[in-house]
Amino acid sequence: MRDSKKNKPIKGGEFIIRETKFSDIFIPEEFDEEAKMIRQTCEDFLATEVLDKLDRIDAMEEGLMPALLNKAGELGMLGVSIPEQYNGFGKNFNTSMLVAEAVGAGYSFAVALSAHTGIGTLPILYYGNEEQKEKYIPKLATGEWKASYCLTEPNAGSDANAGTSSAKLSEDKKHYLINGQKMWITNGGFADIFIVFAKIENDKKLSAFIVEKEFGGITMNPEEKKLGIKGSSTRQVFFNDCSVPVENLLSERENGFKIALNILNIGRIKLGAATIGSARQVISQAVNYANEREQFGLKISKFGAIRYKLAEMAVRVFAVESATYRAGQNIDDTYDMLVSEGLDGAQARLKSVEQFAIECAIIKVWASEMLDYVVDEGVQIYGGMGYSADAPMERAYRDSRINRIFEGTNEVNRMLVVDMLLKRALKGELDLMEPATSVAKELMAIPDFNEETDKSLFAQQKKTLANLKKAGLLVAGAAVQKLMDSLSKEQEILMNIADMVSYIYVAESVMLRAEKLQHKSQEDTSKEKEELADYAKDIADVYLYSSVDKVAVIGKEALNSFAEGDDLKMMLMGLRRFTKTEPFNVKEARQRIAQKLIEENRYPF
């Protein structure tokens, strides 16, 4: 796949057809001192104000969560990415992601804060007019007012536009009267502001409204009893002729569904960042326990089976982290470009996130499933104590599960990945046809066994990644050609393709991070930088090695689902060609990663 657009900024989804250089990505090690100080402030807040109150938070102690949000607001934690003119810090998107990561270790508190700063505040910041922003954003930034988001209804979950909540214009045309029922409303029990979605009269699409609790006509069911995030206020909210001034219509009429989708894109990647903070904490706790627990006369951290678990947990966290901040910087770079072209800041932010909606969906799925893996293995390392409510794994295990449902289920997000890729191709925004055709032609050609050998450190990995992209294009292109319009109904195949694409994106992200760290270690030859670069390469190699096998299995399953005869045999042969790897001692690499964790007695990367 020749890169004919190498001098142009990368577009969302373009990674599948374009090689990315390590110099073009951002890695977490590049955060400046100010960003690190902001993260440290968040971590210190959790340590002093949250982690010693987890039982009280989960017991829903009256007034505790709002009080914690007030304290977080005083420190500026609620307004990191809000412009300074509205009482915020005005930091970029990736810095706000760093806050989400740090706070992610805060269990139910993390959910409350994320809902307030994300889906509760951002609709007004990005879609509100100037009067609405001036009225609401400063108080939301400081925590004086708490926010929630009212979209889901009993019969409208993933299909949000199926909601039946209604808004009728009053006779004097000064108010909308909202009626309807919303459920699973995070922060509902103490929110001052509700972002409410309803259809005006006979409209086909939702509109959005800024509703103050003081408007009246709002009642609630008792707090929901949940599997996890027990300290997060979750209510059903009923609107009974709730009178909302017409000036509180958010954006334009029938623009609510678009607002919901774009805000969810932000929520997806922010959720990915939050899982990193949670996973880091779980790994550190698991390492602590493994270094203390003795069986058969040895610390259990001495056993290979435990070391495998610790290393694999670290590999998956490091990989997801690499992808998350890579995408975050792409969003920031696109935002800067759009602003330089004269676009309004709020519109530029929305368009920049929308541009990378594919990556946001990938990260949401991969991050939530990464955390589920990490907490599950954390329970296993703790053994019987992992199942005890007196040990930390029980809460982490329960709280993790919601993430595969939050911000659109993982099944929906998987199908969105492929749907968005194909729609962009049809619109001419992504040239998938030419690369897919090239791959098909390559299958018919005799392999070149006299390729020029690249001796650079990451040459083999780059070749493997290029072949993985060919494997993805092979399966996706064949599915489109064979199934055409019926592909949209083949959900299993769509999810196969989405997983192939996701493995490719995350594997490339972690490999680029490792390559960049190697390059930096050559500029700064400190022992610490060299060690980090070496561990990063081990992690990237382990992740890539396992990804190749997974892509091969998933691709085979997809091809077997729709192809047959000689076509199937040829494509399976091609898939095998594109998913070959050089021999690699993955056990020894995992052992080195685990040893570092054990020596540091924490997640050190």
Backbone torsions as a table, in degrees:
resi	resn	phi	psi	omega
1	MET	NA	98.4	-178.5
2	ARG	-72.1	134.6	-178.2
3	ASP	-87.6	97.8	-179.5
4	SER	-88.0	-4.1	-176.7
5	LYS	-121.6	29.3	-169.6
6	LYS	-64.4	-20.1	-179.3
7	ASN	-94.7	-1.3	-179.8
8	LYS	-99.8	149.2	177.1
9	PRO	-60.1	141.2	-179.0
10	ILE	-69.8	145.2	177.8
11	LYS	-103.8	161.7	178.9
12	GLY	-59.3	132.8	179.7
13	GLY	83.5	-10.5	-174.5
14	GLU	-73.7	-13.9	-179.5
15	PHE	-57.1	-26.4	-175.7
16	ILE	-72.4	-19.3	-178.1
17	ILE	-122.9	6.6	-173.4
18	ARG	-138.7	137.8	176.1
19	GLU	-80.3	135.3	177.8
20	THR	-107.9	136.0	176.9
21	LYS	-88.0	148.2	-178.8
22	PHE	-61.1	-28.8	-179.3
23	SER	-70.2	-14.3	-177.7
24	ASP	-94.2	-0.8	-179.6
25	ILE	-112.8	159.7	174.5
26	PHE	-101.9	140.1	176.1
27	ILE	-122.6	152.7	-174.9
28	PRO	-57.7	-26.6	179.8
29	GLU	-66.7	-9.6	-178.1
30	GLU	-96.4	1.5	176.6
31	PHE	-60.0	138.8	-179.3
32	ASP	-79.2	175.3	-174.3
33	GLU	-63.5	-35.4	-179.7
34	GLU	-64.4	-43.3	178.5
35	ALA	-63.5	-40.6	178.9
36	LYS	-64.3	-36.5	177.8
37	MET	-66.4	-39.0	177.5
38	ILE	-63.1	-43.5	177.5
39	ARG	-61.9	-42.8	-179.6
40	GLN	-62.9	-37.5	176.9
41	THR	-59.8	-43.2	179.1
42	CYS	-65.3	-43.3	-179.7
43	GLU	-65.2	-40.0	178.1
44	ASP	-64.8	-38.4	178.9
45	PHE	-62.2	-44.4	177.4
46	LEU	-59.9	-44.4	-176.3
47	ALA	-64.3	-38.2	-174.1
48	THR	-94.8	-26.5	-172.4
49	GLU	-115.7	-21.1	-170.1
50	VAL	-115.3	-53.4	-168.1
51	LEU	-64.4	-24.9	177.1
52	ASP	-87.9	1.2	-178.4
53	LYS	-118.8	16.2	-172.0
54	LEU	-60.9	-40.4	179.0
55	ASP	-65.4	-40.6	178.4
56	ARG	-66.6	-38.2	177.8
57	ILE	-64.4	-46.4	-178.9
58	ASP	-66.4	-25.6	177.4
59	ALA	-81.0	1.6	178.8
60	MET	58.2	45.1	178.0
61	GLU	-56.2	128.4	-174.6
62	GLU	-55.2	125.6	174.4
63	GLY	81.0	-7.6	-174.3
64	LEU	-68.9	-49.3	-177.6
65	MET	-63.4	-46.1	176.5
66	PRO	-59.0	-36.6	179.5
67	ALA	-65.3	-39.3	177.9
68	LEU	-65.7	-39.4	177.1
69	LEU	-66.1	-35.2	176.0
70	ASN	-61.1	-45.0	-179.7
71	LYS	-65.7	-39.8	177.0
72	ALA	-62.5	-38.8	178.0
73	GLY	-63.7	-38.3	178.8
74	GLU	-62.7	-30.3	179.0
75	LEU	-86.7	-4.2	179.8
76	GLY	87.7	7.4	-175.9
77	MET	-69.1	-19.3	-178.2
78	LEU	-91.2	-7.4	-174.0
79	GLY	-129.3	27.0	-174.8
80	VAL	-58.3	-44.7	-176.7
81	SER	-100.7	6.8	178.0
82	ILE	-84.0	136.5	-179.1
83	PRO	-55.5	149.4	-176.7
84	GLU	-59.6	-31.0	-178.5
85	GLN	-65.3	-15.7	178.7
86	TYR	-113.3	29.9	177.5
87	ASN	74.0	21.7	177.6
88	GLY	-105.5	-176.0	179.6
89	PHE	-95.7	-16.4	176.6
90	GLY	68.8	28.9	-178.8
91	LYS	-83.1	164.2	-176.0
92	ASN	-75.9	176.8	-173.8
93	PHE	-64.4	-43.2	-178.0
94	ASN	-64.7	-31.4	176.2
95	THR	-68.6	-37.8	176.1
96	SER	-65.8	-29.8	175.6
97	MET	-69.2	-36.2	178.3
98	LEU	-63.8	-37.4	175.0
99	VAL	-64.5	-44.0	178.4
100	ALA	-59.4	-39.4	178.2
101	GLU	-63.6	-49.1	-177.8
102	ALA	-61.9	-44.0	-178.3
103	VAL	-72.8	-21.3	-177.6
104	GLY	-57.0	-21.2	178.0
105	ALA	-81.5	7.4	-173.4
106	GLY	-99.2	16.7	174.9
107	TYR	54.4	-129.2	-175.1
108	SER	-62.9	-31.6	177.6
109	PHE	-60.7	-38.9	178.9
110	ALA	-60.5	-38.2	-179.8
111	VAL	-66.3	-45.0	-179.3
112	ALA	-62.9	-45.9	-178.8
113	LEU	-66.4	-42.4	-178.9
114	SER	-64.6	-40.5	178.6
115	ALA	-64.5	-39.9	179.9
116	HIS	-66.4	-51.4	-174.7
117	THR	-76.9	-22.5	-177.1
118	GLY	-98.0	-94.1	-174.1
119	ILE	-65.8	-18.8	178.8
120	GLY	-83.5	-37.9	-174.2
121	THR	-98.8	-40.7	-170.5
122	LEU	-64.1	-33.1	176.7
123	PRO	-56.8	-38.5	179.3
124	ILE	-72.9	-42.8	-178.2
125	LEU	-62.4	-39.8	-173.9
126	TYR	-94.8	-24.3	-176.4
127	TYR	-118.8	-11.6	-178.0
128	GLY	-74.1	154.4	172.3
129	ASN	-79.7	175.3	-173.0
130	GLU	-62.8	-38.4	179.1
131	GLU	-63.1	-42.2	179.5
132	GLN	-65.3	-42.4	179.3
133	LYS	-62.6	-45.7	-177.6
134	GLU	-64.9	-32.2	-178.6
135	LYS	-76.9	-41.9	-168.8
136	TYR	-104.5	-39.5	-170.3
137	ILE	-62.7	-44.7	-179.3
138	PRO	-57.6	-39.7	-179.1
139	LYS	-75.2	-28.3	175.0
140	LEU	-73.8	-34.8	-178.9
141	ALA	-67.3	-32.5	-179.4
142	THR	-92.2	-12.8	-178.1
143	GLY	89.9	1.6	177.6
144	GLU	-59.3	-40.4	172.9
145	TRP	-111.7	141.5	177.4
146	LYS	-106.3	146.9	-173.2
147	ALA	-121.1	153.7	173.9
148	SER	-142.0	174.6	-169.9
149	TYR	-135.2	119.1	-173.0
150	CYS	-112.7	89.4	-179.9
151	LEU	-115.8	-52.1	-172.3
152	THR	-68.2	140.6	175.7
153	GLU	-127.4	165.7	-178.1
154	PRO	-53.4	-34.8	-178.8
155	ASN	-113.2	17.1	-179.2
156	ALA	-142.9	87.9	178.1
157	GLY	-103.6	-92.1	177.4
158	SER	-62.8	-32.8	177.0
159	ASP	-92.6	74.1	-171.2
160	ALA	-62.0	-33.4	-176.3
161	ASN	-72.5	-4.9	177.2
162	ALA	-82.1	2.1	-179.2
163	GLY	-59.9	148.2	-176.5
164	THR	-111.6	1.7	176.6
165	SER	-59.5	139.4	-172.6
166	SER	-123.0	155.1	175.2
167	ALA	-132.1	122.3	-177.7
168	LYS	-118.8	132.4	-179.5
169	LEU	-71.2	132.5	-179.7
170	SER	-68.5	164.1	-176.6
171	GLU	-60.7	-35.2	180.0
172	ASP	-84.2	1.2	176.9
173	LYS	60.3	25.3	179.6
174	LYS	-104.7	-14.5	-177.0
175	HIS	-140.2	154.7	166.1
176	TYR	-103.5	135.2	175.5
177	LEU	-99.8	112.1	-175.7
178	ILE	-97.8	132.2	175.6
179	ASN	-132.5	137.6	177.8
180	GLY	156.7	176.1	-177.4
181	GLN	-124.8	130.2	175.8
182	LYS	-119.2	148.0	-178.7
183	MET	-135.4	163.1	-176.4
184	TRP	59.7	42.5	-175.7
185	ILE	-89.9	104.6	179.4
186	THR	-67.9	135.5	-176.3
187	ASN	71.8	7.6	-176.0
188	GLY	-57.6	-34.1	-174.4
189	GLY	-69.1	-23.0	-177.7
190	PHE	-130.4	6.5	-176.1
191	ALA	-67.1	142.8	172.6
192	ASP	-95.6	-26.8	-176.2
193	ILE	-125.3	134.6	177.1
194	PHE	-121.6	127.3	169.6
195	ILE	-89.2	109.9	-170.2
196	VAL	-113.0	134.2	179.0
197	PHE	-108.2	128.6	-179.4
198	ALA	-154.7	160.7	178.6
199	LYS	-97.9	129.9	178.8
200	ILE	-81.3	116.5	178.2
201	GLU	50.6	-116.8	-174.8
202	ASN	-101.2	20.7	-179.8
203	ASP	-61.6	150.6	176.5
204	LYS	-87.4	-23.0	-177.5
205	LYS	-116.1	156.7	-178.6
206	LEU	-71.3	152.1	166.0
207	SER	-116.6	163.9	-178.1
208	ALA	-121.0	147.1	-177.0
209	PHE	-136.1	147.0	171.5
210	ILE	-95.9	114.0	-175.2
211	VAL	-116.1	124.7	175.7
212	GLU	-90.0	141.8	178.8
213	LYS	-57.1	-32.2	-177.4
214	GLU	-71.1	-9.7	178.4
215	PHE	-66.1	-22.7	-179.5
216	GLY	83.7	175.3	-179.4
217	GLY	75.3	18.0	-178.4
218	ILE	-118.1	124.4	174.1
219	THR	-128.2	163.4	-176.0
220	MET	-140.3	150.6	167.9
221	ASN	-76.9	165.5	174.4
222	PRO	-60.6	165.9	178.2
223	GLU	-57.8	138.7	177.4
224	GLU	-69.6	142.9	172.3
225	LYS	-93.4	119.9	-169.0
226	LYS	-121.8	161.6	175.6
227	LEU	-62.1	-45.1	-179.1
228	GLY	-137.5	-167.0	-174.2
229	ILE	34.6	49.9	-174.8
230	LYS	-63.9	-25.8	-179.2
231	GLY	-83.9	-5.0	177.9
232	SER	-82.8	125.1	178.2
233	SER	-66.6	120.2	-179.7
234	THR	-132.1	112.7	-174.3
235	ARG	-127.0	156.5	160.9
236	GLN	-87.5	135.0	-176.9
237	VAL	-119.9	130.3	-178.5
238	PHE	-113.4	132.6	177.1
239	PHE	-110.4	119.0	-176.0
240	ASN	-122.3	96.7	-173.9
241	ASP	49.6	44.0	176.4
242	CYS	-69.0	118.6	-173.1
243	SER	-90.2	113.4	-175.5
244	VAL	-116.6	124.4	179.4
245	PRO	-56.6	143.4	-176.9
246	VAL	-59.2	-28.4	-179.6
247	GLU	-71.3	-6.1	177.8
248	ASN	-95.5	8.3	167.9
249	LEU	-65.9	128.1	-176.8
250	LEU	-93.1	120.4	-177.3
251	SER	64.8	-148.9	-176.3
252	GLU	-95.0	160.4	176.1
253	ARG	-59.1	138.0	-179.4
254	GLU	68.1	14.7	177.4
255	ASN	-94.5	3.2	-175.1
256	GLY	-63.2	-39.0	-178.2
257	PHE	-65.5	-38.8	177.4
258	LYS	-65.8	-39.9	177.1
259	ILE	-59.6	-47.3	-178.4
260	ALA	-58.8	-45.4	-178.1
261	LEU	-64.3	-45.7	-176.9
262	ASN	-69.1	-37.2	177.5
263	ILE	-68.6	-35.0	176.9
264	LEU	-65.2	-34.2	175.8
265	ASN	-57.7	-44.0	178.0
266	ILE	-65.2	-43.8	-179.9
267	GLY	-60.2	-34.5	-177.8
268	ARG	-65.5	-48.1	-177.5
269	ILE	-73.9	-31.8	175.7
270	LYS	-66.8	-36.2	175.2
271	LEU	-61.2	-40.9	177.1
272	GLY	-57.8	-44.0	178.5
273	ALA	-62.9	-41.4	-178.2
274	ALA	-63.6	-36.9	-179.5
275	THR	-65.1	-27.8	179.5
276	ILE	-64.0	-45.7	178.9
277	GLY	-62.1	-42.5	178.9
278	SER	-64.5	-44.3	-177.9
279	ALA	-66.1	-39.8	177.0
280	ARG	-57.7	-44.5	-178.6
281	GLN	-64.2	-43.6	-179.8
282	VAL	-61.9	-42.7	179.9
283	ILE	-63.3	-44.3	178.8
284	SER	-60.1	-41.8	178.1
285	GLN	-65.1	-39.9	-179.7
286	ALA	-66.6	-39.6	177.6
287	VAL	-65.1	-44.3	177.2
288	ASN	-52.9	-48.5	-176.7
289	TYR	-66.5	-42.6	-179.5
290	ALA	-63.9	-29.8	178.6
291	ASN	-80.3	-12.1	-179.4
292	GLU	-106.9	-34.7	-174.5
293	ARG	-74.7	129.0	178.8
294	GLU	-111.5	137.2	171.5
295	GLN	-142.9	141.1	-179.5
296	PHE	55.2	32.5	176.1
297	GLY	78.8	9.2	-179.4
298	LEU	-133.1	150.4	169.2
299	LYS	-61.4	138.7	-176.7
300	ILE	-68.0	-16.1	175.4
301	SER	-68.1	-9.4	176.9
302	LYS	-81.5	-16.9	-173.4
303	PHE	-85.9	138.6	-178.0
304	GLY	-60.1	-37.1	-178.9
305	ALA	-64.0	-38.3	178.1
306	ILE	-71.8	-41.0	179.3
307	ARG	-62.3	-38.9	176.0
308	TYR	-56.7	-47.2	-177.9
309	LYS	-62.1	-47.8	-178.6
310	LEU	-60.4	-44.2	-178.5
311	ALA	-65.9	-45.0	-178.4
312	GLU	-65.2	-37.2	175.0
313	MET	-59.3	-46.5	-178.6
314	ALA	-65.8	-40.9	179.6
315	VAL	-58.3	-46.5	-176.3
316	ARG	-69.0	-37.1	177.4
317	VAL	-64.9	-48.7	-178.2
318	PHE	-59.9	-38.7	-179.5
319	ALA	-67.5	-47.9	179.2
320	VAL	-63.4	-40.2	178.1
321	GLU	-59.7	-42.4	-179.9
322	SER	-60.0	-46.1	-179.5
323	ALA	-66.9	-38.8	-175.3
324	THR	-63.7	-49.2	-177.4
325	TYR	-78.9	-22.3	170.9
326	ARG	-62.5	-49.6	180.0
327	ALA	-66.3	-39.2	179.1
328	GLY	-58.7	-40.9	179.2
329	GLN	-71.3	-35.8	174.3
330	ASN	-57.7	-41.2	178.3
331	ILE	-64.0	-46.0	179.1
332	ASP	-62.3	-43.0	-178.8
333	ASP	-64.5	-40.5	178.4
334	THR	-66.3	-39.3	176.4
335	TYR	-58.7	-48.6	-179.3
336	ASP	-60.2	-40.8	179.9
337	MET	-63.9	-44.6	-178.3
338	LEU	-66.2	-39.1	177.8
339	VAL	-65.2	-40.6	179.3
340	SER	-64.3	-23.6	178.0
341	GLU	-87.3	0.5	174.2
342	GLY	102.8	4.3	-179.0
343	LEU	-77.1	143.7	176.1
344	ASP	-57.3	143.8	-174.9
345	GLY	-56.2	-45.3	-179.1
346	ALA	-65.0	-43.0	178.6
347	GLN	-66.3	-37.1	179.0
348	ALA	-64.3	-39.8	179.1
349	ARG	-64.8	-43.6	179.3
350	LEU	-62.7	-45.3	-178.5
351	LYS	-67.9	-34.3	-179.8
352	SER	-69.1	-39.3	177.4
353	VAL	-70.5	-41.1	178.8
354	GLU	-60.7	-37.1	179.5
355	GLN	-59.0	-32.5	-177.6
356	PHE	-111.3	32.6	178.4
357	ALA	-62.2	-32.1	178.3
358	ILE	-63.1	-48.0	179.6
359	GLU	-64.9	-36.6	178.0
360	CYS	-61.3	-42.4	179.7
361	ALA	-66.8	-42.0	177.5
362	ILE	-59.1	-47.2	-176.6
363	ILE	-65.3	-39.3	178.3
364	LYS	-58.3	-47.2	-178.7
365	VAL	-67.2	-51.5	-174.7
366	TRP	-65.5	-38.6	-177.9
367	ALA	-69.9	-43.8	-179.0
368	SER	-66.2	-36.2	178.8
369	GLU	-77.5	-30.0	172.3
370	MET	-60.9	-47.7	-177.7
371	LEU	-65.1	-39.4	176.8
372	ASP	-60.2	-40.0	176.7
373	TYR	-63.2	-46.0	-176.5
374	VAL	-63.0	-46.3	-178.0
375	VAL	-69.7	-33.9	178.2
376	ASP	-64.2	-44.7	177.4
377	GLU	-69.8	-29.2	174.6
378	GLY	-61.9	-44.8	175.7
379	VAL	-59.2	-42.6	-177.0
380	GLN	-65.2	-39.6	178.9
381	ILE	-65.9	-37.0	177.1
382	TYR	-72.9	-17.7	-179.5
383	GLY	64.6	-135.9	-179.1
384	GLY	-58.0	-35.8	179.4
385	MET	-66.5	-24.7	178.6
386	GLY	-64.2	-24.1	-178.4
387	TYR	-91.5	-3.1	-177.8
388	SER	-90.4	138.3	177.5
389	ALA	-70.5	-9.9	178.0
390	ASP	-83.2	-11.7	178.5
391	ALA	-107.0	158.2	-171.0
392	PRO	-72.1	-19.4	-173.6
393	MET	-69.7	-30.6	-177.3
394	GLU	-59.7	-46.8	-179.5
395	ARG	-68.7	-42.4	-179.7
396	ALA	-61.2	-40.9	-179.6
397	TYR	-63.1	-47.2	-178.7
398	ARG	-67.9	-42.5	-175.7
399	ASP	-69.1	-27.4	-177.2
400	SER	-67.2	-33.8	-166.7
401	ARG	-60.9	-29.0	-176.4
402	ILE	-67.1	-23.2	-172.6
403	ASN	-65.7	-23.0	177.4
404	ARG	-80.3	-5.2	178.3
405	ILE	-110.9	-40.0	176.8
406	PHE	-50.6	149.7	171.8
407	GLU	56.0	36.2	-176.6
408	GLY	90.0	129.1	-177.1
409	THR	-60.3	158.5	180.0
410	ASN	-63.3	-31.0	177.1
411	GLU	-64.6	-45.3	178.6
412	VAL	-63.1	-43.0	-178.7
413	ASN	-65.8	-37.1	176.6
414	ARG	-60.2	-45.4	-179.0
415	MET	-69.4	-30.2	176.2
416	LEU	-64.6	-37.1	-179.8
417	VAL	-55.7	-50.5	-178.4
418	VAL	-70.9	-41.1	-179.6
419	ASP	-59.7	-44.4	-179.3
420	MET	-68.5	-39.4	177.8
421	LEU	-59.6	-47.9	-177.3
422	LEU	-68.5	-38.9	179.0
423	LYS	-64.7	-38.9	178.8
424	ARG	-68.5	-33.6	176.6
425	ALA	-66.0	-43.4	180.0
426	LEU	-64.5	-32.1	179.1
427	LYS	-81.0	-6.8	-178.7
428	GLY	83.6	8.7	180.0
429	GLU	-79.1	-27.7	177.0
430	LEU	-128.4	128.5	178.9
431	ASP	-90.3	83.7	178.0
432	LEU	-87.7	-24.6	-173.5
433	MET	-66.1	-48.4	-177.3
434	GLU	-61.8	-48.4	177.9
435	PRO	-63.4	-38.5	179.0
436	ALA	-65.3	-39.2	177.7
437	THR	-65.7	-38.9	178.8
438	SER	-62.8	-39.2	178.2
439	VAL	-64.7	-42.9	179.2
440	ALA	-61.1	-40.0	178.1
441	LYS	-67.1	-37.2	-179.4
442	GLU	-62.0	-32.3	178.7
443	LEU	-62.1	-31.7	-176.7
444	MET	-85.8	-12.0	-176.4
445	ALA	-90.9	160.1	175.8
446	ILE	-78.5	130.0	-179.8
447	PRO	-57.9	143.0	178.2
448	ASP	-87.1	109.2	-178.8
449	PHE	-91.5	2.1	-178.7
450	ASN	-114.9	34.4	179.4
451	GLU	-63.0	144.4	177.0
452	GLU	-65.6	131.2	-174.7
453	THR	-86.1	123.7	175.8
454	ASP	-90.2	123.4	-175.4
455	LYS	-95.4	1.8	-177.4
456	SER	-67.4	161.3	-170.8
457	LEU	-58.7	-37.8	-175.6
458	PHE	-106.6	17.7	-175.7
459	ALA	-61.1	-46.3	-177.8
460	GLN	-65.4	-39.5	179.5
461	GLN	-64.7	-38.8	179.0
462	LYS	-65.4	-39.7	177.6
463	LYS	-63.7	-42.1	178.5
464	THR	-62.3	-43.6	179.0
465	LEU	-64.3	-41.1	178.0
466	ALA	-60.9	-39.9	178.1
467	ASN	-69.1	-36.6	176.9
468	LEU	-61.3	-39.7	177.6
469	LYS	-63.1	-38.6	176.2
470	LYS	-63.4	-39.0	178.1
471	ALA	-62.3	-42.9	178.3
472	GLY	-63.4	-44.3	179.6
473	LEU	-66.9	-35.3	178.1
474	LEU	-59.6	-50.8	-176.8
475	VAL	-69.6	-45.6	-178.4
476	ALA	-64.7	-44.2	-179.4
477	GLY	-63.5	-41.9	179.4
478	ALA	-66.4	-38.6	179.6
479	ALA	-64.5	-43.4	178.7
480	VAL	-63.6	-45.4	-177.9
481	GLN	-65.2	-40.5	-175.9
482	LYS	-78.3	-44.7	-171.2
483	LEU	-96.1	-26.7	178.6
484	MET	50.9	-124.8	-173.8
485	ASP	-64.8	-24.4	-178.3
486	SER	-77.6	-8.9	179.9
487	LEU	-58.4	-35.1	-178.0
488	SER	-62.6	-19.4	179.6
489	LYS	-93.0	-10.4	-177.1
490	GLU	-93.3	77.3	-172.1
491	GLN	-64.6	-34.8	179.7
492	GLU	-63.7	-41.1	179.6
493	ILE	-68.9	-41.0	177.1
494	LEU	-58.6	-41.6	-179.8
495	MET	-71.4	-32.3	172.8
496	ASN	-59.1	-49.2	-178.4
497	ILE	-63.9	-42.3	179.6
498	ALA	-59.9	-41.1	-179.8
499	ASP	-67.6	-39.4	176.6
500	MET	-60.8	-47.5	179.9
501	VAL	-61.0	-40.2	-177.2
502	SER	-69.1	-43.2	176.0
503	TYR	-58.5	-41.1	-179.8
504	ILE	-63.1	-46.3	-177.6
505	TYR	-63.9	-46.4	-177.0
506	VAL	-70.9	-41.1	178.5
507	ALA	-62.4	-41.4	177.9
508	GLU	-66.0	-39.0	-178.7
509	SER	-62.3	-46.7	-178.1
510	VAL	-70.8	-32.1	177.6
511	MET	-69.3	-40.8	177.4
512	LEU	-64.3	-37.4	177.6
513	ARG	-64.1	-44.3	179.6
514	ALA	-62.8	-41.5	179.4
515	GLU	-64.5	-40.7	179.9
516	LYS	-66.4	-38.5	178.0
517	LEU	-66.5	-37.0	175.3
518	GLN	-63.0	-42.5	179.2
519	HIS	-63.4	-42.5	179.8
520	LYS	-66.4	-34.9	-179.5
521	SER	-68.5	-23.6	176.7
522	GLN	-78.1	-25.5	176.5
523	GLU	-82.7	-38.4	177.7
524	ASP	-117.6	101.5	-171.2
525	THR	-87.4	27.1	176.2
526	SER	-65.5	149.7	-178.3
527	LYS	-60.1	-37.5	-178.7
528	GLU	-63.0	-44.3	-179.8
529	LYS	-66.8	-39.8	179.8
530	GLU	-65.2	-42.1	179.4
531	GLU	-64.0	-44.6	179.7
532	LEU	-61.0	-41.7	179.5
533	ALA	-63.0	-39.7	179.8
534	ASP	-67.7	-43.0	178.2
535	TYR	-65.9	-38.0	178.7
536	ALA	-62.4	-39.0	178.5
537	LYS	-66.1	-41.9	175.9
538	ASP	-57.8	-46.4	-178.8
539	ILE	-62.2	-46.5	-178.8
540	ALA	-63.9	-40.6	179.5
541	ASP	-65.1	-42.1	178.4
542	VAL	-62.5	-44.8	-177.8
543	TYR	-66.0	-43.6	-179.5
544	LEU	-64.7	-43.5	-178.7
545	TYR	-58.3	-45.9	-179.5
546	SER	-72.0	-31.7	-179.8
547	SER	-65.8	-37.7	-179.4
548	VAL	-60.3	-46.7	179.7
549	ASP	-63.4	-40.3	-179.2
550	LYS	-67.1	-40.7	177.3
551	VAL	-62.6	-38.7	179.0
552	ALA	-62.2	-46.1	-178.9
553	VAL	-66.4	-45.9	-178.6
554	ILE	-64.7	-43.1	179.5
555	GLY	-62.8	-40.7	178.0
556	LYS	-62.4	-42.8	178.8
557	GLU	-61.4	-42.3	-179.7
558	ALA	-65.2	-47.8	-178.4
559	LEU	-61.8	-41.1	178.5
560	ASN	-63.9	-18.2	-176.8
561	SER	-80.2	-22.7	-174.8
562	PHE	-136.7	-17.1	-178.3
563	ALA	-100.2	164.9	180.0
564	GLU	-158.3	167.4	174.5
565	GLY	62.7	-145.6	-177.2
566	ASP	-64.3	-35.1	177.5
567	ASP	-58.9	-44.9	179.9
568	LEU	-63.0	-45.2	-179.0
569	LYS	-61.2	-41.6	-179.3
570	MET	-65.8	-43.2	-178.6
571	MET	-69.8	-36.2	176.4
572	LEU	-65.6	-37.1	175.7
573	MET	-63.3	-42.5	177.4
574	GLY	-63.6	-42.1	179.2
575	LEU	-60.3	-41.7	178.1
576	ARG	-63.5	-38.1	178.9
577	ARG	-63.9	-40.4	-175.9
578	PHE	-82.8	-6.9	-179.1
579	THR	-121.3	37.1	174.1
580	LYS	-91.2	147.6	176.5
581	THR	-133.2	153.3	173.3
582	GLU	-74.8	152.8	177.5
583	PRO	-57.0	138.6	-176.5
584	PHE	-150.3	128.6	-178.9
585	ASN	-82.1	85.2	-175.9
586	VAL	-68.0	-30.0	179.5
587	LYS	-62.4	-45.5	-178.7
588	GLU	-66.9	-36.9	177.6
589	ALA	-64.0	-44.1	177.9
590	ARG	-62.6	-38.6	179.4
591	GLN	-61.1	-41.4	179.1
592	ARG	-65.2	-41.2	178.6
593	ILE	-63.7	-46.7	-179.1
594	ALA	-62.4	-40.8	-179.3
595	GLN	-60.2	-38.8	177.8
596	LYS	-63.8	-43.9	177.3
597	LEU	-58.7	-46.0	-175.9
598	ILE	-66.0	-42.4	179.3
599	GLU	-64.1	-40.1	-178.9
600	GLU	-80.7	-18.4	-177.7
601	ASN	59.3	33.7	-179.1
602	ARG	-170.8	174.4	170.2
603	TYR	-79.6	113.6	-169.3
604	PRO	-103.5	-2.2	-169.3
605	PHE	-91.9	NA	NA
